Each structure stands twice: as C-alpha cells, then as structure tokens.
Amino acid sequence: MSDVKKQYVPESVLKKRKTTEKVAAERAISEAERKLAAKNKRKVIFKRAEQYVKEHIAKEKDEVRLKRQAKANGNFYVPADAPLAFVIRIKGIMKIAPKPRKIMQLLRLTKINSGTFVRLTKATLQMLQWVGPYVAWGYPNLKTVRELVYKRGFAKVQKQRMPITDNSVVEKELGQFGIICVEDLINEIITVGPHFKQANAFLWPFNLSNPTGGYKGKKATHFIEGGECGNRETKINALVQKML
C-alpha cells in the first residue's frame, strides 16, 4: 500500500480563513441586532402615529362640544388664535420695495409658488402685513400639512436639498430633539411644538405648481375683495390642494 500523502495548508491561508470567518460572524450578529432595533423602532413609530391621530380626533371633538355648548347657552364660541400659518408667494420679483423683498428672504420665499410654515406671533404678523400684496397665506389643517410633507417635502441636510426617503433622514438630523420619524415631524409642525424652529428649518421651502384652473381673481387684490393675496384663513387649504 502506498503511503497517503499529507496535505499541508500554509499558515497565511489559515489565518486569512479564520479572519474571514470572524468578520462574517460579527457581520451576521450586527445585522441581526440592526434588524431587531429596526423592528422595535417601527413599533414605537406606529404607536406614536396612533397617539397623534387620537389626540387630533379628541381635539376636534372638544371643539365641536364647545361650539354646541355655547350655542345651547345662547352664546358664541370664539376659537383660539391659530398658532400656525402656511405662506405661499404668488408674485414675482418685479416692482417689490426693499423692505418686503428682505422679509421675503427671511421667510425663505425666494421664488414664485414657494411656500413655508410660519409660527404666528406679533412680529411675524407684522411681517405678513408688509408682504401681504405678494403672498397668499392662511391656517393649514392636519391634512394639508401631511400632504405637503409627504408629497412635496424635501429635507435640508448640510445646506443641500435631499428627498425624505425614509425616517432615518429625519432621525439623523432631528433625533436629538425627540423627532425620529415623519409623523413626529408633522406633529411638531401642526402643534407648533417646542422644537418647531428646528423642524421647520429642516424642511426645504415647498416648491408648488400653479393652481389647477389658474387664479380666479387679480393677484394684487386682497382675497376678501375677490382677489388672491393676503390672509384667507382656512381657505388656504383649498388653494394648497390645487397646487400640490
């Protein structure tokens, strides 16, 4: 019988094989941990979204109850002043005075049909009066805010315009403020929460289309006089739907 020849494997190959196996095992563990963390995060996001819906429905029911109660007592119910406005630039750059032009820059309305959210304070209301002939603004509802973010929303990441492809984009920029998903972002905007400034700065100004069917009145005439500019209160929601 012939002797069986022994096969020798170089030490470098053995070391490389062990290193490859170790890296593969570490990668498998990290992937499993990542999947588990993502699963747990999805549960948290779902619960938060569910909670926001419940809160909004409860708020609407409370408004209806107060209106009915006031009517039954022979009074009028006056709702609280809206804390949030959505402002759309409807005129171009021609024949704009320096001060309104500067206010437009501060509101980030640098081109026609661009829109931004604004927290309503005494200062911002004065600014909106100055630029009244050049913008249309009003009080957006939850549906309008949600559709703007989902359909036309872009993020400002390192001064670059980035699409909001998933929740990780939001969490990376706003996670330190407790905003980890798009629903958190929408809730922070609609409720004008404590981190509204950061959430609004995260959103790139919305680029909207011309309204379907065009404008019905003159842009330079106020909305209450049959035109298009100025404060249109809740009617802004109908205009935004035409421009999405």
Backbone as CSV, one residue per row, in Angstrom:
resi,resn,N_x,N_y,N_z,CA_x,CA_y,CA_z,C_x,C_y,C_z
1,MET,0.852,-1.198,0.000,0.000,0.000,0.000,0.886,1.246,0.000
2,SER,0.467,2.132,-0.846,1.251,3.375,-0.950,0.906,4.310,0.205
3,ASP,1.905,4.992,0.664,1.681,5.929,1.770,0.777,7.078,1.318
4,VAL,-0.154,7.452,2.226,-1.058,8.583,1.928,-0.288,9.868,2.165
5,LYS,-0.266,10.682,1.137,0.475,11.939,1.247,-0.306,12.950,2.086
6,LYS,0.375,13.562,3.042,-0.273,14.582,3.852,-0.272,15.917,3.106
7,GLN,-1.444,16.600,3.234,-1.556,17.919,2.591,-1.364,19.004,3.649
8,TYR,-0.439,19.896,3.373,-0.158,20.995,4.285,-0.756,22.296,3.737
9,VAL,-1.445,23.041,4.647,-2.043,24.335,4.266,-1.161,25.427,4.833
10,PRO,-0.777,26.370,4.022,0.082,27.459,4.530,-0.587,28.196,5.684
11,GLU,0.245,28.663,6.618,-0.281,29.353,7.798,-1.007,30.637,7.427
12,SER,-0.520,31.325,6.408,-1.158,32.581,5.986,-2.591,32.337,5.521
13,VAL,-2.816,31.202,4.842,-4.159,30.863,4.369,-5.073,30.575,5.554
14,LEU,-4.552,29.839,6.550,-5.349,29.534,7.745,-5.747,30.812,8.491
15,LYS,-4.773,31.727,8.620,-5.062,32.986,9.296,-6.133,33.782,8.554
16,LYS,-6.005,33.806,7.219,-6.975,34.546,6.405,-8.359,33.927,6.531
17,ARG,-8.404,32.581,6.564,-9.671,31.876,6.682,-10.338,32.196,8.022
18,LYS,-9.543,32.170,9.088,-10.080,32.485,10.419,-10.585,33.928,10.487
19,THR,-9.821,34.849,9.910,-10.224,36.263,9.909,-11.535,36.456,9.155
20,THR,-11.647,35.767,7.993,-12.869,35.872,7.177,-14.075,35.330,7.944
21,GLU,-13.876,34.195,8.610,-14.979,33.609,9.389,-15.385,34.520,10.545
22,LYS,-14.382,35.131,11.194,-14.661,36.036,12.312,-15.439,37.271,11.843
23,VAL,-15.017,37.840,10.708,-15.701,39.018,10.159,-17.125,38.670,9.761
24,ALA,-17.292,37.486,9.146,-18.634,37.062,8.731,-19.552,36.868,9.936
25,ALA,-19.007,36.288,11.025,-19.806,36.084,12.237,-20.187,37.421,12.871
26,GLU,-19.223,38.369,12.938,-19.516,39.695,13.508,-20.553,40.439,12.672
27,ARG,-20.428,40.279,11.343,-21.381,40.946,10.446,-22.785,40.373,10.623
28,ALA,-22.863,39.059,10.788,-24.176,38.424,10.976,-24.820,38.881,12.289
29,ILE,-23.991,39.000,13.341,-24.516,39.461,14.638,-25.006,40.900,14.545
30,SER,-24.191,41.762,13.913,-24.579,43.176,13.794,-25.825,43.338,12.933
31,GLU,-25.961,42.515,11.897,-27.151,42.573,11.029,-28.393,42.152,11.799
32,ALA,-28.250,41.101,12.611,-29.381,40.649,13.432,-29.784,41.719,14.444
33,GLU,-28.778,42.363,15.061,-29.067,43.446,16.011,-29.740,44.623,15.319
34,ARG,-29.273,44.947,14.100,-29.858,46.060,13.348,-31.323,45.792,13.011
35,LYS,-31.605,44.552,12.583,-32.983,44.187,12.237,-33.896,44.247,13.462
36,LEU,-33.372,43.781,14.600,-34.164,43.822,15.829,-34.446,45.270,16.255
37,ALA,-33.420,46.120,16.165,-33.590,47.533,16.524,-34.584,48.224,15.595
38,ALA,-34.504,47.901,14.286,-35.433,48.494,13.318,-36.868,48.048,13.588
39,LYS,-37.019,46.781,13.967,-38.354,46.249,14.285,-38.942,46.967,15.502
40,ASN,-38.129,47.121,16.545,-38.589,47.819,17.748,-38.914,49.283,17.457
41,LYS,-38.094,49.904,16.596,-38.332,51.311,16.252,-39.624,51.470,15.463
42,ARG,-39.918,50.519,14.577,-41.177,50.564,13.814,-42.376,50.507,14.747
43,LYS,-42.257,49.693,15.795,-43.348,49.597,16.777,-43.558,50.941,17.477
44,VAL,-42.438,51.583,17.861,-42.517,52.880,18.537,-43.140,53.923,17.616
45,ILE,-42.707,53.933,16.353,-43.229,54.904,15.380,-44.722,54.696,15.163
46,PHE,-45.142,53.434,15.059,-46.557,53.132,14.849,-47.398,53.607,16.037
47,LYS,-46.883,53.358,17.248,-47.608,53.782,18.451,-47.711,55.303,18.525
48,ARG,-46.624,55.981,18.161,-46.639,57.449,18.174,-47.651,57.997,17.175
49,ALA,-47.658,57.424,15.961,-48.604,57.876,14.934,-50.040,57.665,15.392
50,GLU,-50.280,56.507,16.014,-51.619,56.194,16.535,-52.018,57.199,17.617
51,GLN,-51.072,57.553,18.475,-51.337,58.506,19.555,-51.657,59.892,18.991
52,TYR,-50.911,60.310,17.951,-51.160,61.623,17.353,-52.560,61.697,16.744
53,VAL,-52.992,60.606,16.097,-54.329,60.575,15.498,-55.392,60.697,16.592
54,LYS,-55.214,59.950,17.680,-56.171,60.003,18.793,-56.248,61.416,19.384
55,GLU,-55.084,62.040,19.560,-55.054,63.396,20.121,-55.769,64.385,19.210
56,HIS,-55.548,64.249,17.899,-56.169,65.174,16.959,-57.688,64.988,16.930
57,ILE,-58.140,63.733,16.940,-59.589,63.466,16.956,-60.217,64.005,18.234
58,ALA,-59.531,63.806,19.362,-60.040,64.310,20.639,-60.144,65.835,20.634
59,LYS,-59.156,66.490,20.018,-59.173,67.952,19.937,-60.347,68.440,19.081
60,GLU,-60.583,67.761,17.946,-61.706,68.138,17.074,-63.042,67.945,17.788
61,LYS,-63.180,66.830,18.500,-64.422,66.573,19.241,-64.632,67.625,20.328
62,ASP,-63.545,68.044,20.955,-63.636,69.064,22.004,-64.107,70.397,21.427
63,GLU,-63.614,70.728,20.227,-64.040,71.967,19.557,-65.541,71.930,19.260
64,VAL,-66.011,70.775,18.738,-67.438,70.621,18.413,-68.283,70.726,19.679
65,ARG,-67.817,70.096,20.760,-68.551,70.131,22.024,-68.688,71.558,22.551
66,LEU,-67.592,72.322,22.483,-67.615,73.697,22.975,-68.542,74.579,22.132
67,LYS,-68.546,74.344,20.808,-69.441,75.109,19.929,-70.906,74.819,20.263
68,ARG,-71.224,73.542,20.441,-72.604,73.156,20.764,-73.018,73.698,22.135
69,GLN,-72.092,73.627,23.083,-72.377,74.118,24.433,-72.659,75.621,24.413
70,ALA,-71.849,76.380,23.642,-72.053,77.830,23.555,-73.380,78.154,22.873
71,LYS,-73.706,77.388,21.827,-74.962,77.617,21.106,-76.161,77.319,22.000
72,ALA,-76.072,76.261,22.806,-77.172,75.893,23.699,-77.408,76.969,24.763
73,ASN,-76.322,77.659,25.148,-76.437,78.714,26.158,-76.713,80.086,25.554
74,GLY,-76.904,80.114,24.223,-77.188,81.382,23.552,-75.973,82.270,23.380
75,ASN,-74.772,81.651,23.398,-73.530,82.408,23.236,-72.841,82.038,21.932
76,PHE,-71.706,82.686,21.696,-70.890,82.362,20.536,-69.555,81.800,21.014
77,TYR,-69.103,80.749,20.331,-67.799,80.167,20.670,-66.731,80.786,19.772
78,VAL,-65.746,81.404,20.382,-64.639,82.004,19.639,-63.414,81.112,19.814
79,PRO,-62.979,80.428,18.761,-61.808,79.546,18.893,-60.534,80.339,19.159
80,ALA,-59.536,79.659,19.684,-58.253,80.316,19.967,-57.574,80.735,18.660
81,ASP,-56.727,81.752,18.748,-55.992,82.209,17.566,-55.108,81.091,17.029
82,ALA,-55.102,80.950,15.714,-54.293,79.896,15.086,-52.808,80.169,15.325
83,PRO,-52.041,79.156,15.747,-50.615,79.377,16.012,-49.734,79.205,14.776
84,LEU,-50.312,78.654,13.692,-49.510,78.283,12.524,-50.119,78.846,11.245
85,ALA,-49.256,79.305,10.352,-49.700,79.774,9.035,-48.854,79.113,7.962
86,PHE,-49.476,78.943,6.792,-48.713,78.495,5.616,-48.754,79.634,4.615
87,VAL,-47.570,80.075,4.184,-47.448,81.263,3.335,-46.947,80.844,1.955
88,ILE,-47.648,81.306,0.911,-47.273,80.987,-0.474,-46.979,82.291,-1.208
89,ARG,-45.847,82.354,-1.850,-45.525,83.534,-2.674,-46.237,83.408,-4.019
90,ILE,-47.032,84.430,-4.369,-47.825,84.349,-5.605,-47.387,85.377,-6.653
91,LYS,-46.442,86.270,-6.279,-45.960,87.267,-7.237,-44.450,87.161,-7.378
92,GLY,-43.953,87.617,-8.533,-42.528,87.534,-8.829,-41.725,88.634,-8.163
93,ILE,-40.591,88.988,-8.768,-39.654,89.922,-8.141,-39.808,91.351,-8.667
94,MET,-40.659,91.571,-9.641,-40.779,92.892,-10.250,-41.517,93.858,-9.323
95,LYS,-40.979,95.067,-9.227,-41.607,96.179,-8.504,-41.894,95.846,-7.036
96,ILE,-40.928,95.228,-6.374,-41.055,94.962,-4.940,-40.092,95.881,-4.193
97,ALA,-40.612,96.603,-3.191,-39.793,97.522,-2.409,-38.744,96.751,-1.611
98,PRO,-37.670,97.412,-1.195,-36.583,96.710,-0.485,-37.019,95.998,0.789
99,LYS,-37.896,96.646,1.595,-38.275,96.029,2.865,-39.082,94.745,2.651
100,PRO,-40.165,94.761,1.822,-40.862,93.495,1.551,-39.957,92.435,0.926
101,ARG,-39.002,92.884,0.102,-38.071,91.926,-0.521,-37.226,91.235,0.547
102,LYS,-36.761,92.016,1.546,-35.953,91.454,2.620,-36.790,90.496,3.473
103,ILE,-38.036,90.860,3.736,-38.914,89.989,4.530,-39.154,88.674,3.800
104,MET,-39.303,88.759,2.471,-39.459,87.530,1.666,-38.253,86.608,1.851
105,GLN,-37.063,87.194,1.891,-35.851,86.391,2.085,-35.838,85.754,3.472
106,LEU,-36.290,86.516,4.482,-36.328,85.979,5.845,-37.333,84.828,5.954
107,LEU,-38.424,84.929,5.195,-39.431,83.860,5.197,-39.059,82.708,4.253
108,ARG,-37.917,82.845,3.576,-37.402,81.828,2.641,-38.298,81.668,1.415
109,LEU,-38.995,82.728,1.049,-39.853,82.696,-0.137,-39.098,83.389,-1.273
110,THR,-38.142,82.680,-1.838,-37.235,83.292,-2.810,-37.734,83.203,-4.239
111,LYS,-38.762,82.408,-4.500,-39.287,82.337,-5.873,-40.793,82.116,-5.856
112,ILE,-41.409,82.364,-6.974,-42.861,82.291,-7.072,-43.343,80.853,-6.847
113,ASN,-44.502,80.727,-6.192,-45.121,79.432,-5.862,-44.340,78.636,-4.822
114,SER,-43.429,79.288,-4.103,-42.759,78.609,-2.985,-43.563,78.876,-1.714
115,GLY,-43.533,77.923,-0.790,-44.323,78.042,0.429,-43.558,77.576,1.653
116,THR,-43.849,78.193,2.796,-43.219,77.805,4.056,-44.228,77.921,5.200
117,PHE,-43.923,77.204,6.283,-44.714,77.323,7.502,-44.139,78.461,8.347
118,VAL,-45.033,79.196,9.007,-44.618,80.326,9.847,-45.368,80.258,11.169
119,ARG,-44.622,80.380,12.275,-45.250,80.480,13.594,-45.825,81.889,13.732
120,LEU,-47.110,81.985,14.069,-47.767,83.285,14.147,-47.507,83.945,15.503
121,THR,-46.771,85.036,15.462,-46.530,85.869,16.638,-46.802,87.317,16.224
122,LYS,-46.668,88.227,17.169,-46.891,89.640,16.849,-45.914,90.098,15.764
123,ALA,-44.655,89.654,15.853,-43.628,90.054,14.893,-43.910,89.485,13.504
124,THR,-44.241,88.186,13.429,-44.478,87.571,12.123,-45.760,88.090,11.478
125,LEU,-46.762,88.440,12.287,-47.988,89.022,11.728,-47.697,90.380,11.087
126,GLN,-46.817,91.163,11.703,-46.419,92.438,11.109,-45.650,92.215,9.808
127,MET,-44.802,91.194,9.805,-44.055,90.868,8.579,-45.010,90.466,7.466
128,LEU,-46.026,89.678,7.800,-47.000,89.242,6.794,-47.834,90.412,6.274
129,GLN,-48.057,91.425,7.109,-48.754,92.618,6.635,-47.921,93.368,5.603
130,TRP,-46.617,93.416,5.839,-45.730,94.089,4.890,-45.720,93.400,3.532
131,VAL,-45.717,92.079,3.530,-45.631,91.330,2.260,-47.001,90.860,1.779
132,GLY,-48.055,91.360,2.406,-49.420,90.939,2.071,-49.753,90.953,0.588
133,PRO,-49.384,92.015,-0.176,-49.746,92.047,-1.602,-49.030,91.016,-2.477
134,TYR,-48.016,90.350,-1.911,-47.206,89.433,-2.721,-47.399,87.967,-2.326
135,VAL,-48.151,87.703,-1.257,-48.304,86.327,-0.778,-49.768,86.019,-0.498
136,ALA,-50.069,84.726,-0.485,-51.362,84.224,-0.001,-51.051,83.344,1.202
137,TRP,-51.778,83.554,2.291,-51.491,82.761,3.483,-52.768,82.480,4.260
138,GLY,-52.657,81.486,5.130,-53.812,81.102,5.929,-53.418,80.034,6.932
139,TYR,-54.432,79.419,7.523,-54.212,78.463,8.605,-54.400,77.033,8.078
140,PRO,-53.318,76.272,7.932,-53.428,74.919,7.371,-53.992,73.930,8.387
141,ASN,-54.692,72.916,7.887,-55.166,71.844,8.764,-54.199,70.665,8.692
142,LEU,-54.501,69.619,9.438,-53.605,68.460,9.512,-53.436,67.788,8.152
143,LYS,-54.528,67.681,7.398,-54.456,67.049,6.078,-53.503,67.805,5.159
144,THR,-53.574,69.126,5.174,-52.711,69.944,4.313,-51.242,69.777,4.699
145,VAL,-50.953,69.830,6.001,-49.565,69.683,6.462,-49.014,68.313,6.080
146,ARG,-49.831,67.273,6.307,-49.378,65.916,5.999,-49.100,65.738,4.504
147,GLU,-49.992,66.231,3.657,-49.812,66.058,2.205,-48.642,66.889,1.691
148,LEU,-48.436,68.058,2.260,-47.278,68.862,1.856,-45.975,68.133,2.171
149,VAL,-45.879,67.566,3.362,-44.640,66.890,3.768,-44.422,65.620,2.951
150,TYR,-45.484,64.841,2.771,-45.333,63.560,2.061,-45.186,63.740,0.547
151,LYS,-45.882,64.703,-0.032,-45.873,64.847,-1.492,-44.810,65.815,-1.999
152,ARG,-44.574,66.894,-1.240,-43.640,67.918,-1.730,-42.500,68.192,-0.753
153,GLY,-42.369,67.353,0.278,-41.388,67.615,1.318,-39.968,67.206,0.937
154,PHE,-39.021,68.124,1.144,-37.600,67.833,0.978,-36.875,68.327,2.231
155,ALA,-35.791,67.652,2.571,-35.041,67.993,3.772,-33.839,68.859,3.415
156,LYS,-33.443,69.685,4.370,-32.233,70.487,4.225,-31.134,69.821,5.042
157,VAL,-30.233,69.123,4.365,-29.151,68.384,5.025,-27.822,68.956,4.549
158,GLN,-27.079,69.572,5.468,-25.799,70.211,5.157,-25.942,71.192,3.989
159,LYS,-27.025,71.986,4.069,-27.342,73.026,3.082,-27.650,72.455,1.700
160,GLN,-27.974,71.167,1.665,-28.332,70.518,0.409,-29.792,70.071,0.456
161,ARG,-30.467,70.109,-0.695,-31.864,69.686,-0.786,-31.912,68.172,-1.004
162,MET,-32.413,67.453,0.010,-32.423,65.991,-0.027,-33.847,65.480,0.083
163,PRO,-34.219,64.465,-0.695,-35.566,63.879,-0.557,-35.700,63.127,0.765
164,ILE,-36.881,63.187,1.359,-37.138,62.455,2.607,-37.562,61.048,2.216
165,THR,-36.586,60.186,2.005,-36.869,58.838,1.512,-37.368,57.909,2.612
166,ASP,-36.866,58.103,3.831,-37.334,57.275,4.949,-37.114,58.024,6.265
167,ASN,-37.503,57.376,7.354,-37.434,58.020,8.662,-36.009,58.275,9.144
168,SER,-35.046,57.540,8.594,-33.662,57.706,9.050,-33.137,59.106,8.723
169,VAL,-33.621,59.698,7.618,-33.204,61.060,7.257,-33.642,62.046,8.330
170,VAL,-34.872,61.858,8.820,-35.410,62.731,9.872,-34.680,62.500,11.181
171,GLU,-34.485,61.229,11.538,-33.858,60.898,12.819,-32.421,61.398,12.889
172,LYS,-31.701,61.316,11.782,-30.301,61.729,11.770,-30.155,63.216,12.086
173,GLU,-31.093,64.041,11.558,-30.994,65.488,11.734,-31.725,65.989,12.983
174,LEU,-32.854,65.341,13.337,-33.700,65.859,14.418,-33.856,64.891,15.590
175,GLY,-33.104,63.781,15.572,-33.221,62.798,16.652,-32.906,63.370,18.023
176,GLN,-32.001,64.345,18.072,-31.622,64.948,19.359,-32.782,65.713,19.984
177,PHE,-33.798,66.050,19.180,-34.969,66.763,19.690,-36.157,65.829,19.912
178,GLY,-35.930,64.526,19.802,-37.006,63.564,20.012,-37.881,63.357,18.791
179,ILE,-37.450,63.862,17.635,-38.201,63.695,16.378,-37.492,62.618,15.567
180,ILE,-38.092,61.423,15.496,-37.403,60.286,14.884,-38.078,59.784,13.615
181,CYS,-39.243,60.347,13.263,-39.943,59.877,12.059,-40.732,61.023,11.456
182,VAL,-41.288,60.788,10.271,-42.027,61.830,9.549,-43.273,62.240,10.329
183,GLU,-43.932,61.271,10.984,-45.129,61.608,11.762,-44.792,62.526,12.938
184,ASP,-43.626,62.315,13.555,-43.165,63.232,14.611,-42.977,64.636,14.051
185,LEU,-42.395,64.689,12.851,-42.151,65.980,12.194,-43.463,66.705,11.907
186,ILE,-44.450,65.972,11.379,-45.756,66.563,11.070,-46.432,67.057,12.345
187,ASN,-46.361,66.254,13.409,-46.980,66.641,14.670,-46.320,67.886,15.266
188,GLU,-44.999,67.961,15.152,-44.281,69.131,15.680,-44.674,70.399,14.919
189,ILE,-44.907,70.259,13.611,-45.296,71.414,12.794,-46.722,71.838,13.113
190,ILE,-47.678,70.907,13.089,-49.095,71.256,13.242,-49.411,71.765,14.642
191,THR,-48.681,71.268,15.653,-48.932,71.714,17.031,-48.043,72.891,17.423
192,VAL,-47.110,73.277,16.525,-46.120,74.331,16.815,-45.467,74.030,18.165
193,GLY,-44.826,72.867,18.206,-44.220,72.366,19.437,-42.974,73.134,19.846
194,PRO,-42.324,72.693,20.925,-41.137,73.403,21.438,-39.951,73.399,20.475
195,HIS,-39.921,72.431,19.545,-38.817,72.362,18.584,-39.306,72.680,17.175
196,PHE,-40.329,73.529,17.090,-40.868,73.923,15.775,-39.805,74.600,14.913
197,LYS,-38.993,75.448,15.535,-37.966,76.183,14.784,-37.023,75.226,14.059
198,GLN,-36.545,74.197,14.774,-35.608,73.236,14.173,-36.318,72.373,13.114
199,ALA,-37.569,71.972,13.417,-38.318,71.137,12.475,-38.609,71.901,11.194
200,ASN,-38.978,73.178,11.313,-39.294,73.983,10.139,-38.036,74.287,9.329
201,ALA,-36.918,74.525,10.026,-35.654,74.779,9.325,-35.176,73.525,8.595
202,PHE,-35.528,72.353,9.115,-35.154,71.084,8.471,-35.860,70.926,7.123
203,LEU,-37.076,71.464,7.017,-37.836,71.339,5.767,-37.397,72.411,4.770
204,TRP,-37.050,71.962,3.578,-36.735,72.899,2.499,-38.042,73.590,2.070
205,PRO,-38.005,74.879,1.679,-39.247,75.528,1.214,-39.933,74.710,0.126
206,PHE,-41.245,74.592,0.228,-42.009,73.751,-0.692,-42.120,74.427,-2.067
207,ASN,-41.813,73.672,-3.102,-41.992,74.162,-4.469,-43.325,73.645,-5.000
208,LEU,-44.294,74.526,-5.129,-45.632,74.146,-5.563,-45.840,74.481,-7.033
209,SER,-46.881,73.887,-7.608,-47.231,74.154,-9.001,-48.235,75.305,-9.065
210,ASN,-48.479,75.807,-10.276,-49.556,76.773,-10.446,-50.874,76.082,-10.123
211,PRO,-51.833,76.793,-9.511,-53.092,76.137,-9.130,-53.858,75.618,-10.339
212,THR,-54.446,74.441,-10.178,-55.241,73.852,-11.258,-56.399,74.787,-11.612
213,GLY,-56.484,75.152,-12.881,-57.535,76.082,-13.306,-57.125,77.535,-13.187
214,GLY,-55.925,77.795,-12.646,-55.421,79.158,-12.523,-56.056,79.925,-11.379
215,TYR,-55.576,81.145,-11.183,-56.139,82.026,-10.161,-57.429,82.643,-10.682
216,LYS,-58.413,82.787,-9.801,-59.726,83.301,-10.192,-59.778,84.828,-10.182
217,GLY,-58.998,85.454,-9.301,-59.012,86.911,-9.198,-57.647,87.497,-9.473
218,LYS,-57.543,88.822,-9.300,-56.275,89.502,-9.504,-55.353,89.247,-8.316
219,LYS,-54.092,89.031,-8.602,-53.132,88.740,-7.533,-52.912,89.933,-6.613
220,ALA,-53.024,91.143,-7.155,-52.737,92.338,-6.362,-53.907,92.738,-5.465
221,THR,-55.084,92.136,-5.676,-56.270,92.471,-4.886,-56.398,91.496,-3.726
222,HIS,-56.822,92.006,-2.570,-56.948,91.157,-1.386,-58.030,90.099,-1.582
223,PHE,-57.863,88.996,-0.897,-58.785,87.858,-1.039,-60.220,88.240,-0.685
224,ILE,-60.402,89.054,0.363,-61.765,89.408,0.773,-62.426,90.371,-0.219
225,GLU,-61.636,90.934,-1.128,-62.178,91.818,-2.163,-62.305,91.106,-3.498
226,GLY,-62.154,89.782,-3.470,-62.282,88.996,-4.694,-60.964,88.692,-5.384
227,GLY,-59.842,89.062,-4.747,-58.529,88.803,-5.337,-57.897,87.527,-4.797
228,GLU,-56.574,87.519,-4.756,-55.861,86.296,-4.361,-54.885,86.490,-3.207
229,CYS,-54.409,87.702,-2.965,-53.354,87.887,-1.967,-53.951,88.076,-0.576
230,GLY,-53.072,88.044,0.426,-53.493,88.296,1.797,-53.944,87.055,2.538
231,ASN,-54.520,87.299,3.724,-54.949,86.217,4.613,-56.293,85.652,4.146
232,ARG,-56.325,84.349,3.909,-57.576,83.692,3.529,-58.003,82.650,4.566
233,GLU,-57.363,82.706,5.741,-57.702,81.843,6.871,-57.722,80.364,6.438
234,THR,-58.832,79.655,6.678,-58.860,78.212,6.373,-59.000,77.933,4.876
235,LYS,-59.280,78.945,4.093,-59.415,78.755,2.642,-58.072,78.433,1.987
236,ILE,-56.990,78.601,2.733,-55.666,78.279,2.187,-55.557,76.801,1.861
237,ASN,-56.320,75.974,2.586,-56.258,74.525,2.376,-56.723,74.150,0.964
238,ALA,-57.780,74.819,0.484,-58.282,74.551,-0.868,-57.267,74.975,-1.911
239,LEU,-56.594,76.119,-1.681,-55.577,76.581,-2.635,-54.385,75.613,-2.698
240,VAL,-53.952,75.141,-1.524,-52.813,74.209,-1.491,-53.161,72.921,-2.236
241,GLN,-54.397,72.428,-2.067,-54.816,71.200,-2.769,-54.716,71.375,-4.279
242,LYS,-55.005,72.583,-4.771,-54.911,72.847,-6.215,-53.466,72.947,-6.692
243,MET,-52.561,73.253,-5.760,-51.172,73.494,-6.146,-50.252,72.302,-5.881
244,LEU,-50.765,71.239,-5.271,-49.927,70.059,-4.989,-49.622,69.297,-6.281
